[in-house]
Amino acid sequence: MFQDPNVIYYIFAILVAALSFAFAVYLYFNVKKYPSTNERIAQVGKLIQQGARAFMKKEYRVLLRFCAVAAILILVFLPSPIWQRTSFSELATENLAMAIAYVFGAFLSAMAGKIGIKVATIANMKAAEAAKTGIKPAFMVGFRGGAVMGMAVVGSSLLGVALVFWLSGNASVLLGFSFGASSLALFAKAGGGIFTKTADISADLVGKVELGIPEDDPRNPAVIADNVGDNVGDVAGMGADLFDSNVASFTAALVIATTLAASVRAASEAIVFVYAGLGLLASIIGVATARIGKHGNPTRALNSSTYVTTGIFAVLTAIATFVFTSMPQYTLPNGGNWRIWGASVSGLLIGVIIGITTDYFTDDSKKPVHMVAKASKSGPAFTILSGMSYGFISTLPAMIGIAASALIAYKLCYPIGGSGEYAMFGISMAAVGMLSIVGMIISNDAYGPIVDNARGLAEMGNLGDEVLEITDELDSAGNTVKAVTKGFAIAAAGLTVISLLGAFMSEVNDAIVKGGLAIEKLTGFDIMNPTVFFGILIGAAIPAVFSAMLMLGVDRNAQRMVAEIHRQFKEIVGLKEGKAGVEPEYDKCIEIATDGALKELIPAGLVAILATLAVGFIGGVHAIGGFLLGNIVSGLLLAMFMSNSGGLWDNAKKYVESGHEGGKGSDTHKAAVVGDTVGDPFKDTAGPSLNTQITVVSLVSSLMSTLFLTLHIFN
Amino acid sequence: MFQDPNVIYYIFAILVAALSFAFAVYLYFNVKKYPSTNERIAQVGKLIQQGARAFMKKEYRVLLRFCAVAAILILVFLPSPIWQRTSFSELATENLAMAIAYVFGAFLSAMAGKIGIKVATIANMKAAEAAKTGIKPAFMVGFRGGAVMGMAVVGSSLLGVALVFWLSGNASVLLGFSFGASSLALFAKAGGGIFTKTADISADLVGKVELGIPEDDPRNPAVIADNVGDNVGDVAGMGADLFDSNVASFTAALVIATTLAASVRAASEAIVFVYAGLGLLASIIGVATARIGKHGNPTRALNSSTYVTTGIFAVLTAIATFVFTSMPQYTLPNGGNWRIWGASVSGLLIGVIIGITTDYFTDDSKKPVHMVAKASKSGPAFTILSGMSYGFISTLPAMIGIAASALIAYKLCYPIGGSGEYAMFGISMAAVGMLSIVGMIISNDAYGPIVDNARGLAEMGNLGDEVLEITDELDSAGNTVKAVTKGFAIAAAGLTVISLLGAFMSEVNDAIVKGGLAIEKLTGFDIMNPTVFFGILIGAAIPAVFSAMLMLGVDRNAQRMVAEIHRQFKEIVGLKEGKAGVEPEYDKCIEIATDGALKELIPAGLVAILATLAVGFIGGVHAIGGFLLGNIVSGLLLAMFMSNSGGLWDNAKKYVESGHEGGKGSDTHKAAVVGDTVGDPFKDTAGPSLNTQITVVSLVSSLMSTLFLTLHIFN
């Protein structure tokens, strides 16, 4: 393994990963050293910790079983069925390696989630108390708490990819690793999403709407579950999701790189690892230098550190490209190194632009939010109609952006050589570029639930209005930044799955060559081929069905929890009146959210996976090519629509609450609350889970390519 | 023109069209001879007639200007720019013929709409009064009134296609005719859809929700506008829509037929005309034999006549195929005639199955409606979430159905010969088959608004509860059947646009050959080509933007009308109290609906057309191929979702009103009403307009193919 000319680059990637772990540990202790004195906060914070831990434990137990079954299936069937294996060494290097890689991917993803939750449920308490001394320390605690997650996720994804690729020397095995990360993410995101929205909606429905008690009121039996939900949905789920996207983008680039001519293969692989490492390095610098400015504006602090990271990445990779071009063995023909740099940086820039455009549709100082608030004056139906409409419109700029960045990368890299493989490699590097700042993105994103929790803790700990004002401001910055990062995450997933489509084609052609099959190599998927078309139409319907199942899951689960809350208010004497010493049974609500989420998530995930298998065994690789395309297109469209409509409704409600169009308590407000409730599972359950659904389906297809190639009904 | 071996088939088609006109005239007089005695009904009926006429006049005036501009542009630019023409005869036979065909298509579509409105606004009064003598005569009046529209639409589409094709002998000119029909349909459907939902929502919002007065209460200033809306939206708009689909399916089949080998071209063209003629004949027989059975169940009567028509079509075309195979010059190789028959009949069968599946999701005796009603107990947010979820799920069977019928037709017809052209021809014949019973479908569909109006007239004419019960039953049958016919219409449009994609490719290749261009002929559109991919992503976003613009249009317009209704109730003394002799100013509301609809429809239509031009001039024919695919896939998905969710909410509301889950006036009912209001523009404005949007975009692409081929930035 040390003969590989690229050993130095693997080691570089591993070292950067190690640096990020070290930095995460530093941040962890930095957060931990903030004082905690308030007993009530400690007590409630502990409840949240326990709830989150209980959910994670149960969830991982379910997923363990799923992963075990999947690992055995991989061992037996992938990449080729075990009975076709002629020697043990073949078996060990392929089927066994893939099964082990799969388990390793799932394990790393789970670990990153666990670490994130652990830190987040400490940082929330620390941030609440830090707010007593001002916005600056509270911001730093929240941000650094989130950054631990960011560093853990990106570090472990880079470490995993480098190790698996180095040890196996086989990009196909990497697909197994990526699938492990992805299948865990699918369930973590969907399960966490169902949990968090079940609790959120139920708490609001009974608390705010029926009883008129404030958010985070400790009398509400669902209040702890709601805070737990922020952690398991937004911290662990989102972390798993971006872990998955990140790994998938590296995997796609490496799978495509292995199809390149032998003379440039090593150089191309080196570029992937260097860019990935430099992206993480840029994120580390971005996080380390993030400061809340003189004006104490947290939104500006979060955004500006994102821009700083983007700039650092562009500069660092430019330097790396300059160095590469001075070494003949790493110089690609036709100025290829700079072309790839261009593709990567333009991917990143477009990602940032998409994030900013998305922001327009959800920002409460912009027209869409104002129009939805205004429409709410005519009743909730108009809240829904106008919010959905703007959500639909918001898909256009993002779709144009994704399409443009793919086109630019392709056109830039096509002249490097090969018959289009470099063009596909360019697209995959645009995805790597877009995801390079993901460490920063996760830090920003995990900041949200931490300060949201801190707000709840400040309320329950009776820290007073001044502190609440600070936590409110921090919370609102979290929501604003979330819109940007979500648009970014979807765009990055979009570009990644496009390159996964390329990876799928590479895998199929690889299988044709290796199997000595009398089939022409694939050069593409023709829309006019009815088998492809068949796949497209069915692939397009899957995201709709998948998100519907998740939403129905939230719906059913919330009905159960509302019934439980009603029961408690009825049966526990003195609870409604807030009698001292009377406490609701928080754990019952946590249990309902947990059990319901685990019950509802498996069918949705299975539908996506089984539909892929059905289409593949019916129509073979052509149908799957179409299936992936249809899935990508409708998945991106729906994800964007749901995330943006949801964010828009959320902010329209807040806009009304801040005194516009009748203000809090008016009929307009009630209508806006309906919009927000519809938007909750849109933006936090179904929308973001679609990212993962698309990736899982793409990976399953690549993994099964040999089987789909040889076993199918039509062609 | 008489040397054409197929003259006899053109004449056959024209004769069947003439027969359908004669039958329409008979039905018209049959409806007219029913007595009308109630003065109040006559008076209100007249107001509806005047309102509808006023809208149609204004709308046609706007469209006249649009069509004039489009005709001039066609004359100058299409199929090739005027300055490239070398002789006057070339100009006359292509550009001029196409411009004339365009105007003719728009004119015929407008005429069919006008006739439909004229009859519907008579039949509504007659049906109301006929209900006094029982359900049978009322049903017959409603159904036959609708059938006039059905016969007019299908007759004139067949007549137009036969004449244009016969006279020009050029399938490309037919594209001009089809585009004329389509551009009119786009605006008629969208404009009518905005009008009808503006009036419907506003009337309900102020009448039912705010004041608690019943539907169709004459004190409501919007009540006449609401009834006018049923006619202009559901009768004229829907007629234009299906006129368009029908013409487009013939056009696609004939364009593809002209690409076939000379030896089989005439036979294939003959088959198109014979199948089209027999489809209309089957519809005539179906309509003529429709009777409401002993049990007086109108739903069963409507459905069974649809099945009868389906059966007759299958038998008639089988006989025709038998005859064709006895004539050597009309016998296709490899049992081709029977293969085409199979494709066509399977298309029709699958269309019916899709209709029935759709019905499951909207039928009030099935689970989805019950679940949405139950979810409404937790508030309107859950009505929306559950309704949307089932709407999403409902797309899957329809997508599978469309995909399967395309695949079956392709596989059946591929062996006939050629290099895939026959397979595409098979798909286009599946679309022709699916649309063969469209005469029956339109009759059923136009029946709905007529009996809906009749219900309103019976209420306003004080005909008593017994009569209202009958009209209610007729109305409810209309709603049930509507769900089936809508699913059918969307599926048919889907299959049609797939064949239009084939037609587009034929046109491009034709342009390459004719222009002597040094470009390889297209064999398909490769997903992995980033230009195609670019087109796909943007094409997929357009239906979302288009439907959002229409919904926002309804939203804005309804806000204006609600303000006007409030003004009238405030300023007109005695109106709210129902003082004798005090009447609201109905015409003001009609004016608002009319002006608003016309103002809102143009931008949405232009966005679709301009986006096509932009993509075509940026990426050329490859980008357009992708654009069409993306547009078809997301258009079908959204159309299906919106229509079905809308129908589901409508029926869930009615289910609650019939006494379930709390019944009328309960909070559950209020939540269900919110769902219904959201569903209104979903199912009657945006959803069905998407059909037409897809067709228009496909036709624009085919028409512009030469220009896109030669003028573009990327490739």
Contacts between the chains, C-beta under 8 A, distances in Angstrom:
chain1	res1	chain2	res2	distance
A	201	B	381	7.7
A	205	B	378	6.8
A	205	B	379	6.9
A	209	B	379	7.4
A	375	B	555	6.0
A	375	B	559	7.6
A	378	B	205	6.8
A	378	B	558	7.3
A	378	B	559	6.1
A	378	B	562	6.4
A	379	B	205	6.8
A	379	B	209	7.4
A	379	B	674	7.1
A	379	B	677	7.4
A	380	B	380	5.2
A	380	B	381	8.0
A	380	B	674	5.1
A	381	B	201	7.7
A	381	B	380	8.0
A	381	B	674	4.9
A	381	B	677	3.6
A	381	B	678	4.9
A	382	B	555	5.9
A	382	B	558	7.8
A	382	B	559	7.8
A	382	B	677	8.0
A	384	B	384	5.7
A	384	B	674	7.6
A	384	B	678	4.9
A	385	B	551	5.4
A	385	B	552	7.9
A	385	B	554	7.5
A	385	B	555	5.4
A	385	B	678	5.8
A	385	B	681	6.5
A	386	B	551	7.8
A	386	B	552	6.6
A	386	B	555	5.5
A	388	B	548	7.4
A	388	B	551	7.1
A	389	B	547	7.9
A	389	B	548	3.8
A	389	B	549	7.6
A	389	B	551	4.7
A	389	B	552	4.7
A	389	B	555	7.3
A	390	B	548	7.1
A	391	B	548	7.8
A	392	B	544	3.9
A	392	B	545	6.3
A	392	B	547	6.4
A	392	B	548	3.7
A	393	B	544	7.3
A	393	B	545	5.4
A	393	B	548	4.8
A	393	B	549	7.7
A	395	B	541	4.9
A	395	B	544	5.1
A	395	B	545	7.5
A	396	B	538	7.8
A	396	B	541	4.4
A	396	B	542	7.8
A	396	B	544	7.4
A	396	B	545	5.3
A	399	B	537	4.5
A	399	B	538	6.0
A	399	B	540	6.6
A	399	B	541	4.2
A	400	B	537	7.5
A	400	B	538	6.1
A	400	B	541	7.5
A	402	B	537	6.0
A	403	B	533	6.8
A	403	B	534	4.3
A	403	B	536	7.9
A	403	B	537	4.0
A	403	B	538	5.9
A	404	B	534	7.3
A	406	B	530	5.4
A	406	B	533	6.1
A	406	B	534	7.0
A	407	B	530	4.8
A	407	B	531	6.9
A	407	B	533	7.6
A	407	B	534	4.8
A	407	B	714	7.2
A	410	B	530	3.9
A	411	B	530	7.4
A	411	B	714	7.4
A	420	B	528	7.5
A	423	B	530	7.1
A	424	B	528	7.5
A	427	B	530	7.4
A	498	B	533	7.1
A	501	B	527	7.3
A	501	B	528	7.2
A	502	B	528	7.0
A	505	B	528	6.7
A	523	B	526	7.4
A	523	B	528	7.7
A	524	B	526	3.5
A	524	B	527	6.2
A	524	B	528	4.0
A	524	B	529	6.7
A	525	B	526	6.6
A	525	B	527	4.4
A	525	B	528	6.6
A	526	B	523	7.3
A	526	B	524	3.5
A	526	B	525	6.6
A	526	B	526	5.8
A	526	B	527	7.7
A	527	B	501	7.3
A	527	B	524	6.2
A	527	B	525	4.4
A	527	B	526	7.7
A	527	B	527	6.7
A	527	B	532	7.5
A	527	B	625	6.4
A	527	B	626	7.5
A	527	B	629	5.1
A	528	B	420	7.5
A	528	B	424	7.4
A	528	B	501	7.2
A	528	B	502	7.0
A	528	B	505	6.7
A	528	B	523	7.7
A	528	B	524	4.0
A	528	B	525	6.6
A	529	B	524	6.7
A	530	B	406	5.4
A	530	B	407	4.9
A	530	B	410	3.8
A	530	B	411	7.4
A	530	B	423	7.1
A	530	B	427	7.4
A	531	B	407	7.0
A	532	B	527	7.5
A	533	B	403	6.8
A	533	B	406	6.1
A	533	B	407	7.6
A	533	B	498	7.1
A	534	B	403	4.3
A	534	B	404	7.3
A	534	B	406	7.0
A	534	B	407	4.8
A	536	B	403	7.9
A	536	B	629	7.2
A	536	B	633	6.1
A	537	B	399	4.5
A	537	B	400	7.5
A	537	B	402	6.0
A	537	B	403	4.0
A	537	B	633	6.6
A	537	B	636	7.5
A	538	B	396	7.8
A	538	B	399	5.9
A	538	B	400	6.1
A	538	B	403	5.9
A	540	B	399	6.6
A	540	B	633	4.8
A	540	B	634	7.3
A	540	B	637	5.6
A	541	B	395	4.9
A	541	B	396	4.4
A	541	B	399	4.2
A	541	B	400	7.5
A	541	B	637	6.7
A	542	B	396	7.9
A	544	B	392	3.9
A	544	B	393	7.3
A	544	B	395	5.2
A	544	B	396	7.4
A	544	B	637	6.4
A	544	B	641	6.7
A	545	B	392	6.3
A	545	B	393	5.4
A	545	B	395	7.5
A	545	B	396	5.3
A	547	B	389	7.9
A	547	B	392	6.4
A	548	B	388	7.4
A	548	B	389	3.8
A	548	B	390	7.1
A	548	B	391	7.8
A	548	B	392	3.7
A	548	B	393	4.8
A	549	B	389	7.6
A	549	B	393	7.7
A	551	B	385	5.4
A	551	B	386	7.8
A	551	B	388	7.1
A	551	B	389	4.7
A	552	B	385	7.9
A	552	B	386	6.6
A	552	B	389	4.7
A	554	B	385	7.4
A	555	B	375	6.0
A	555	B	382	5.9
A	555	B	385	5.4
A	555	B	386	5.5
A	555	B	389	7.3
A	558	B	378	7.2
A	558	B	382	7.8
A	559	B	375	7.6
A	559	B	378	6.1
A	559	B	382	7.8
A	562	B	378	6.4
A	625	B	527	6.4
A	626	B	527	7.5
A	629	B	527	5.1
A	629	B	536	7.2
A	630	B	633	6.0
A	633	B	536	6.1
A	633	B	537	6.6
A	633	B	540	4.8
A	633	B	630	6.0
A	633	B	633	6.3
A	633	B	634	6.8
A	634	B	540	7.3
A	634	B	633	6.8
A	634	B	634	6.4
A	634	B	637	5.9
A	636	B	537	7.5
A	637	B	540	5.5
A	637	B	541	6.7
A	637	B	544	6.4
A	637	B	634	5.9
A	641	B	544	6.7
A	674	B	379	7.1
A	674	B	380	5.1
A	674	B	381	4.9
A	674	B	384	7.6
A	674	B	674	7.3
A	677	B	379	7.5
A	677	B	381	3.5
A	678	B	381	4.9
A	678	B	384	4.9
A	678	B	385	5.8
A	681	B	385	6.5
A	714	B	407	7.2
A	714	B	411	7.4
